[in-house]
Amino acid sequence: MSHIINSKFTSKSTEIDSYIRDFKTSGKIFGDGKRNIIKLFELDDMIVNIKSFKIPNLINKIAYRYFRKSKARRSFEYATLLLEKGIGTPQPIAYSENYNWIGLKDSYYASEHLQCDLTYRELVEIPTYPDHENILRQFTRFSYSLHQKGIEFKDHSPGNTLIKKSVEGQYHFFLVDLNRMNFHEKMSFELRMKNLCRLTPVKEMVAVMSNEYAKASGEPENLIFETLWRYTADFQERFHRKKRLKKKLKFWK
């Protein structure tokens, strides 16, 4: 077993260890648990969010033991790095990995649970959401700041940015589901546009984001829109093609 805890939570290590050890029989389920299981635990005046990652297949069991960092470890390390770079994400608390003779058996990532007002998904699904355009523009500025810092958030998708309202008209953004990230000295224009293409299929939202990204970057708005919309359309086509294929495969089962 490998267990690492954030030095800020050393005094609470006994409680955190017990939450992970008794994960299957304690805690409150959060979310649908289709892939990974998330449970919430009370720790003094805060809520701890613990994610139990899906048990890896045989190849990944070996890979995560000898060649690659586990998703839990990557989540912990990337969260620490994001905070150092001034990017919002829930405070990392600990990660734990259990091994057997084959390789990685299971793994857990513990972080502070944030209560948010919305995610980017609400902006996609509810066009009339209050202050919609302002939130979208501030989110675009946030995404631009990620790119300027060389952060490629590979799961930059609708449900993975938590949004909290602070004062009137101002919002804070927090990344979650962090195990797939790359860090660059500099991100090319094409890579930045690809990084945004999974967020929305709504052309009007892409237009607003292109306008705000142009203001932040100084790059031509028409070039941003044409490139981003092309990558968005390509992603949507691949996404729906995959869904159709899965539906056909399920039909024959």
C-alpha contacts under 8 A as a table, 3 or more apart, distances in Angstrom:
res1	aa1	res2	aa2	distance
1	M	96	S	7.23
1	M	97	E	5.60
1	M	98	N	4.51
1	M	99	Y	5.99
2	S	96	S	5.60
2	S	97	E	5.02
2	S	98	N	6.52
3	H	94	A	7.38
3	H	95	Y	5.92
3	H	96	S	4.35
3	H	97	E	6.42
4	I	94	A	5.52
4	I	95	Y	5.53
4	I	96	S	6.45
5	I	9	F	6.83
5	I	10	T	6.71
5	I	13	S	7.22
5	I	93	I	5.91
5	I	94	A	4.13
5	I	95	Y	6.61
6	N	9	F	5.55
6	N	10	T	6.72
6	N	92	P	6.87
6	N	93	I	5.08
6	N	94	A	5.74
7	S	10	T	5.19
8	K	11	S	7.84
8	K	93	I	7.94
9	F	12	K	5.33
9	F	13	S	6.46
9	F	93	I	6.63
10	T	13	S	5.13
11	S	14	T	7.79
12	K	15	E	5.57
12	K	16	I	6.29
13	S	16	I	5.08
13	S	17	D	5.86
14	T	17	D	5.20
14	T	18	S	6.27
15	E	18	S	5.16
15	E	19	Y	6.35
15	E	43	L	7.79
16	I	19	Y	5.11
16	I	20	I	6.48
17	D	20	I	5.33
17	D	21	R	6.04
18	S	21	R	4.94
18	S	22	D	5.85
19	Y	22	D	5.35
19	Y	23	F	5.60
19	Y	26	S	7.36
19	Y	27	G	7.57
19	Y	41	F	7.28
20	I	23	F	4.92
20	I	50	I	7.65
20	I	96	S	7.82
20	I	108	Y	7.20
22	D	25	T	5.64
22	D	26	S	5.97
23	F	26	S	5.44
23	F	27	G	6.70
23	F	39	K	7.82
27	G	39	K	5.46
27	G	40	L	5.44
27	G	41	F	5.31
28	K	39	K	5.05
28	K	40	L	5.03
28	K	41	F	6.77
29	I	37	I	7.55
29	I	38	I	6.01
29	I	39	K	4.45
29	I	40	L	6.49
30	F	33	G	7.61
30	F	37	I	7.75
30	F	38	I	5.35
30	F	39	K	5.33
30	F	40	L	6.65
31	G	37	I	7.84
31	G	38	I	6.78
32	D	37	I	7.78
33	G	36	N	5.32
33	G	37	I	4.50
33	G	38	I	6.67
34	K	37	I	7.33
35	R	53	F	7.58
35	R	54	K	5.98
36	N	51	K	6.70
36	N	52	S	5.80
36	N	53	F	4.83
36	N	54	K	5.10
37	I	51	K	5.74
37	I	52	S	5.13
37	I	53	F	6.66
37	I	54	K	7.58
38	I	49	N	6.82
38	I	50	I	5.60
38	I	51	K	4.38
38	I	52	S	6.20
39	K	49	N	5.98
39	K	50	I	5.45
39	K	51	K	6.61
40	L	47	I	6.46
40	L	48	V	5.59
40	L	49	N	4.80
40	L	50	I	6.36
40	L	113	H	7.67
41	F	47	I	5.66
41	F	48	V	5.04
41	F	49	N	6.63
41	F	50	I	7.85
42	E	45	D	7.36
42	E	46	M	6.19
42	E	47	I	4.78
42	E	48	V	6.17
43	L	46	M	5.36
43	L	47	I	5.89
43	L	48	V	6.58
46	M	112	E	7.33
46	M	113	H	7.69
47	I	112	E	6.21
47	I	113	H	5.38
48	V	110	A	6.60
48	V	111	S	5.82
48	V	112	E	4.90
48	V	113	H	5.37
49	N	110	A	5.57
49	N	111	S	5.25
49	N	112	E	5.76
49	N	113	H	4.97
50	I	108	Y	6.57
50	I	109	Y	5.51
50	I	110	A	4.25
50	I	111	S	6.45
51	K	108	Y	5.46
51	K	109	Y	5.20
51	K	110	A	6.44
52	S	106	D	7.47
52	S	107	S	6.02
52	S	108	Y	4.62
52	S	109	Y	6.81
53	F	71	K	7.49
53	F	72	A	7.38
53	F	106	D	6.79
53	F	107	S	5.82
53	F	108	Y	6.21
54	K	106	D	7.40
55	I	105	K	6.54
55	I	106	D	5.55
55	I	107	S	7.99
56	P	59	I	7.83
56	P	60	N	5.52
56	P	61	K	5.58
56	P	104	L	7.58
56	P	105	K	7.45
56	P	106	D	7.60
57	N	60	N	5.39
57	N	61	K	6.01
58	L	61	K	5.05
58	L	62	I	6.59
59	I	62	I	5.45
59	I	63	A	6.17
60	N	63	A	4.65
60	N	64	Y	5.73
60	N	104	L	7.86
61	K	64	Y	5.48
61	K	65	R	6.33
61	K	102	I	6.82
61	K	103	G	4.74
61	K	104	L	4.63
61	K	105	K	6.75
62	I	65	R	5.10
62	I	66	Y	6.24
62	I	67	F	7.74
62	I	102	I	6.39
62	I	103	G	4.75
62	I	104	L	6.68
63	A	66	Y	5.45
63	A	67	F	4.94
63	A	68	R	5.64
63	A	103	G	7.73
64	Y	67	F	5.94
64	Y	68	R	4.76
64	Y	69	K	5.60
64	Y	70	S	5.27
64	Y	103	G	7.06
64	Y	104	L	6.02
65	R	68	R	6.96
65	R	69	K	7.67
65	R	70	S	7.88
65	R	99	Y	7.73
65	R	103	G	5.01
65	R	104	L	5.46
66	Y	103	G	7.90
69	K	73	R	6.17
69	K	74	R	6.25
70	S	73	R	5.25
70	S	74	R	6.18
70	S	97	E	7.89
70	S	107	S	7.52
71	K	74	R	5.09
71	K	75	S	5.99
71	K	107	S	7.75
71	K	179	N	5.24
72	A	75	S	5.15
72	A	76	F	6.34
72	A	95	Y	5.83
72	A	96	S	7.12
72	A	97	E	7.57
72	A	107	S	5.94
72	A	108	Y	5.58
72	A	109	Y	4.95
72	A	179	N	7.23
73	R	76	F	5.18
73	R	77	E	6.14
73	R	95	Y	6.09
73	R	96	S	7.71
73	R	109	Y	7.43
74	R	77	E	5.13
74	R	78	Y	5.77
74	R	178	L	7.43
74	R	179	N	5.18
74	R	180	R	7.84
75	S	78	Y	5.29
75	S	79	A	6.00
75	S	109	Y	7.03
75	S	177	D	7.28
75	S	178	L	5.05
75	S	179	N	4.64
76	F	79	A	5.30
76	F	80	T	6.31
76	F	92	P	5.76
76	F	93	I	7.68
76	F	94	A	6.84
76	F	95	Y	6.49
76	F	109	Y	6.83
77	E	80	T	5.14
77	E	81	L	6.24
78	Y	81	L	4.96
78	Y	82	L	6.02
78	Y	178	L	6.61
78	Y	179	N	7.30
78	Y	181	M	7.58
79	A	82	L	5.09
79	A	83	L	6.28
79	A	89	T	6.38
79	A	90	P	7.48
79	A	91	Q	7.23
79	A	92	P	6.12
79	A	178	L	7.06
80	T	83	L	5.38
80	T	84	E	6.37
80	T	91	Q	7.83
80	T	92	P	6.63
81	L	84	E	5.03
81	L	85	K	6.31
82	L	85	K	5.04
82	L	86	G	6.32
82	L	87	I	5.08
82	L	88	G	7.02
82	L	89	T	7.12
83	L	86	G	4.98
83	L	87	I	5.29
83	L	88	G	6.30
83	L	89	T	6.87
84	E	87	I	7.50
85	K	149	K	7.67
87	I	146	L	7.61
87	I	174	F	7.37
88	G	172	H	7.64
88	G	173	F	5.96
88	G	174	F	4.33
88	G	175	L	6.30
89	T	173	F	7.79
89	T	174	F	4.35
89	T	175	L	4.88
89	T	176	V	6.36
90	P	111	S	6.12
90	P	112	E	5.36
90	P	113	H	6.67
90	P	114	L	6.52
90	P	174	F	6.85
90	P	175	L	7.60
90	P	176	V	7.31
91	Q	111	S	5.53
91	Q	112	E	5.17
92	P	110	A	6.45
92	P	111	S	4.39
92	P	112	E	6.53
93	I	109	Y	7.88
93	I	110	A	5.30
93	I	111	S	4.80
93	I	112	E	6.91
94	A	109	Y	6.07
94	A	110	A	5.07
94	A	111	S	6.91
95	Y	107	S	7.41
95	Y	108	Y	5.48
95	Y	109	Y	4.45
95	Y	110	A	5.99
96	S	107	S	5.51
96	S	108	Y	5.14
96	S	109	Y	6.65
97	E	104	L	7.05
97	E	105	K	7.54
97	E	106	D	6.04
97	E	107	S	4.35
97	E	108	Y	6.58
98	N	104	L	6.09
98	N	105	K	5.36
98	N	106	D	5.38
98	N	107	S	6.15
99	Y	102	I	7.60
99	Y	103	G	5.43
99	Y	104	L	4.48
99	Y	105	K	4.85
99	Y	106	D	7.16
100	N	103	G	5.49
100	N	104	L	6.50
100	N	105	K	6.03
104	L	107	S	7.72
115	Q	164	K	7.96
116	C	119	T	7.51
116	C	162	L	5.89
116	C	163	I	5.66
116	C	164	K	5.05
117	D	162	L	7.72
117	D	163	I	5.94
117	D	164	K	5.11
117	D	165	K	6.65
118	L	121	R	7.82
118	L	122	E	6.43
118	L	162	L	6.28
118	L	163	I	5.28
118	L	164	K	6.88
119	T	122	E	5.84
119	T	123	L	7.55
119	T	158	P	6.96
119	T	159	G	5.90
119	T	160	N	7.30
119	T	161	T	5.64
119	T	162	L	4.73
119	T	163	I	5.38
120	Y	123	L	5.34
120	Y	124	V	6.83
120	Y	158	P	4.96
120	Y	159	G	6.24
120	Y	160	N	7.71
120	Y	161	T	6.16
120	Y	162	L	7.22
120	Y	163	I	7.37
120	Y	199	L	7.95
121	R	124	V	5.15
121	R	125	E	6.21
121	R	158	P	4.51
121	R	159	G	5.56
122	E	125	E	5.09
122	E	126	I	5.47
122	E	129	Y	7.31
123	L	126	I	5.47
123	L	127	P	6.11
123	L	129	Y	6.52
123	L	132	H	6.44
123	L	136	L	7.46
124	V	127	P	6.50
124	V	158	P	7.81
124	V	200	T	6.27
124	V	202	V	7.21
126	I	129	Y	5.34
127	P	132	H	7.07
128	T	132	H	6.81
129	Y	132	H	5.29
131	D	134	N	5.50
131	D	135	I	6.24
131	D	169	G	7.80
132	H	135	I	5.38
132	H	136	L	6.19
133	E	136	L	4.99
133	E	137	R	6.08
133	E	208	V	7.68
134	N	137	R	5.17
134	N	138	Q	6.21
134	N	169	G	7.48
135	I	138	Q	5.14
135	I	139	F	6.02
135	I	171	Y	7.00
136	L	139	F	5.03
136	L	140	T	6.19
136	L	205	M	7.84
136	L	208	V	7.68
136	L	209	M	7.00
137	R	140	T	5.04
137	R	141	R	6.39
137	R	208	V	7.13
137	R	209	M	6.31
137	R	212	E	5.91
138	Q	141	R	5.05
138	Q	142	F	6.24
138	Q	171	Y	7.24
139	F	142	F	4.91
139	F	143	S	6.21
139	F	173	F	7.29
140	T	143	S	5.00
140	T	144	Y	6.15
140	T	209	M	5.83
140	T	212	E	6.52
140	T	213	Y	6.26
141	R	144	Y	4.96
141	R	145	S	6.25
141	R	212	E	7.13
141	R	213	Y	6.72
141	R	216	A	6.79
142	F	145	S	5.10
142	F	146	L	6.48
142	F	173	F	7.31
143	S	146	L	5.06
143	S	147	H	6.46
144	Y	147	H	5.08
144	Y	148	Q	6.19
144	Y	213	Y	6.78
144	Y	216	A	7.26
144	Y	217	S	7.71
145	S	148	Q	5.00
145	S	149	K	6.27
146	L	149	K	5.24
146	L	150	G	6.39
146	L	151	I	5.13
146	L	152	E	7.30
147	H	150	G	4.95
147	H	151	I	5.46
147	H	152	E	6.78
147	H	186	K	7.89
147	H	187	M	6.41
147	H	192	R	6.53
148	Q	151	I	7.54
148	Q	186	K	7.31
148	Q	187	M	7.53
149	K	184	H	7.90
149	K	185	E	7.79
149	K	186	K	7.61
150	G	183	F	5.48
150	G	184	H	4.51
150	G	185	E	5.63
150	G	186	K	5.27
150	G	187	M	5.75
151	I	181	M	7.27
151	I	182	N	6.20
151	I	183	F	4.90
151	I	184	H	6.42
152	E	181	M	5.66
152	E	182	N	5.00
152	E	183	F	6.06
152	E	184	H	7.53
152	E	192	R	7.87
152	E	195	N	6.84
153	F	156	H	5.41
153	F	178	L	7.57
153	F	180	R	6.74
153	F	181	M	4.83
153	F	182	N	6.71
153	F	195	N	7.16
154	K	180	R	5.51
154	K	181	M	5.38
154	K	182	N	7.37
154	K	195	N	6.76
155	D	160	N	7.15
155	D	177	D	7.37
155	D	178	L	7.51
155	D	180	R	6.48
155	D	181	M	7.71
156	H	160	N	6.43
156	H	161	T	7.70
156	H	195	N	6.73
156	H	196	L	6.82
156	H	198	R	6.78
156	H	199	L	6.83
157	S	160	N	5.72
157	S	161	T	7.69
157	S	198	R	5.42
157	S	199	L	4.87
158	P	161	T	6.86
158	P	198	R	7.62
158	P	199	L	5.25
158	P	200	T	7.29
159	G	162	L	7.53
160	N	175	L	5.90
160	N	176	V	5.17
160	N	177	D	6.26
161	T	173	F	6.35
161	T	174	F	5.48
161	T	175	L	4.71
161	T	176	V	6.20
162	L	173	F	5.72
162	L	174	F	4.99
162	L	175	L	6.36
162	L	176	V	7.35
163	I	171	Y	6.62
163	I	172	H	5.76
163	I	173	F	4.78
163	I	174	F	6.48
164	K	171	Y	5.61
164	K	172	H	5.22
164	K	173	F	6.55
165	K	168	E	7.56
165	K	169	G	7.60
165	K	170	Q	6.09
165	K	171	Y	4.46
165	K	172	H	6.34
166	S	169	G	7.82
166	S	170	Q	5.68
166	S	171	Y	5.58
166	S	172	H	6.90
167	V	170	Q	5.43
167	V	171	Y	7.55
175	L	178	L	7.15
177	D	180	R	7.88
178	L	181	M	6.63
184	H	187	M	6.30
187	M	191	L	6.19
187	M	192	R	6.37
188	S	191	L	5.22
188	S	192	R	6.26
189	F	192	R	5.16
189	F	193	M	6.30
190	E	193	M	5.22
190	E	194	K	6.16
190	E	227	T	7.81
191	L	194	K	5.05
191	L	195	N	6.10
192	R	195	N	5.06
192	R	196	L	6.75
193	M	196	L	5.36
193	M	197	C	6.51
193	M	224	I	7.49
193	M	227	T	6.77
193	M	228	L	5.26
193	M	231	Y	7.34
194	K	197	C	5.26
194	K	228	L	7.00
194	K	231	Y	6.09
194	K	232	T	7.94
195	N	198	R	7.32
196	L	199	L	5.99
196	L	228	L	7.26
196	L	232	T	7.96
197	C	200	T	7.16
197	C	228	L	6.24
197	C	229	W	7.47
197	C	231	Y	5.63
197	C	232	T	4.38
197	C	235	F	6.82
198	R	201	P	7.88
198	R	232	T	6.43
198	R	235	F	6.70
198	R	236	Q	7.85
200	T	203	K	7.92
200	T	205	M	7.21
200	T	206	V	7.26
200	T	232	T	7.60
201	P	206	V	7.91
201	P	232	T	6.70
201	P	233	A	7.42
201	P	236	Q	6.97
202	V	205	M	5.45
202	V	206	V	6.50
203	K	206	V	5.02
203	K	207	A	6.22
203	K	229	W	7.39
204	E	207	A	5.03
204	E	208	V	6.43
205	M	208	V	5.13
205	M	209	M	6.15
206	V	209	M	5.06
206	V	210	S	5.97
206	V	225	F	6.94
206	V	228	L	7.41
206	V	229	W	6.83
207	A	210	S	5.06
207	A	211	N	6.22
207	A	225	F	6.18
208	V	211	N	5.11
208	V	212	E	6.31
209	M	212	E	5.17
209	M	213	Y	5.91
210	S	213	Y	5.09
210	S	214	A	6.02
210	S	221	E	5.94
210	S	222	N	7.87
210	S	224	I	5.62
210	S	225	F	5.16
210	S	228	L	7.72
211	N	214	A	5.22
211	N	215	K	6.45
211	N	221	E	5.69
211	N	225	F	7.85
212	E	215	K	5.04
212	E	216	A	6.32
213	Y	216	A	5.09
213	Y	217	S	5.93
213	Y	219	E	7.98
213	Y	221	E	7.73
213	Y	224	I	7.78
214	A	217	S	5.18
214	A	218	G	5.23
214	A	219	E	5.14
214	A	220	P	6.04
214	A	221	E	5.08
214	A	224	I	7.11
215	K	218	G	5.61
215	K	219	E	7.68
219	E	223	L	7.66
219	E	224	I	7.33
220	P	223	L	5.36
220	P	224	I	6.38
221	E	224	I	5.10
221	E	225	F	6.10
222	N	225	F	5.13
222	N	226	E	6.00
223	L	226	E	5.26
223	L	227	T	6.01
224	I	227	T	5.32
224	I	228	L	5.84
225	F	228	L	5.20
225	F	229	W	5.79
226	E	229	W	5.34
226	E	230	R	6.08
227	T	230	R	5.17
227	T	231	Y	6.32
228	L	231	Y	5.23
228	L	232	T	6.00
229	W	232	T	4.85
229	W	233	A	5.99
230	R	233	A	5.24
230	R	234	D	6.21
231	Y	234	D	5.06
231	Y	235	F	6.10
232	T	235	F	5.12
232	T	236	Q	6.14
233	A	236	Q	5.12
233	A	237	E	6.17
234	D	237	E	5.21
234	D	238	R	6.33
235	F	238	R	5.19
235	F	239	F	6.01
236	Q	239	F	4.95
236	Q	240	H	6.11
237	E	240	H	5.38
237	E	241	R	6.00
238	R	241	R	5.07
238	R	242	K	6.12
239	F	242	K	5.26
239	F	243	K	6.38
240	H	243	K	4.91
240	H	244	R	6.15
241	R	244	R	5.15
241	R	245	L	6.24
242	K	245	L	5.07
242	K	246	K	6.20
243	K	246	K	5.12
243	K	247	K	6.17
244	R	247	K	5.07
244	R	248	K	6.32
245	L	248	K	5.14
245	L	249	L	6.23
246	K	249	L	5.06
246	K	250	K	6.15
247	K	250	K	5.19
247	K	251	F	6.23
248	K	251	F	5.04
248	K	252	W	6.65
249	L	252	W	5.43
249	L	253	K	6.66
250	K	253	K	5.21
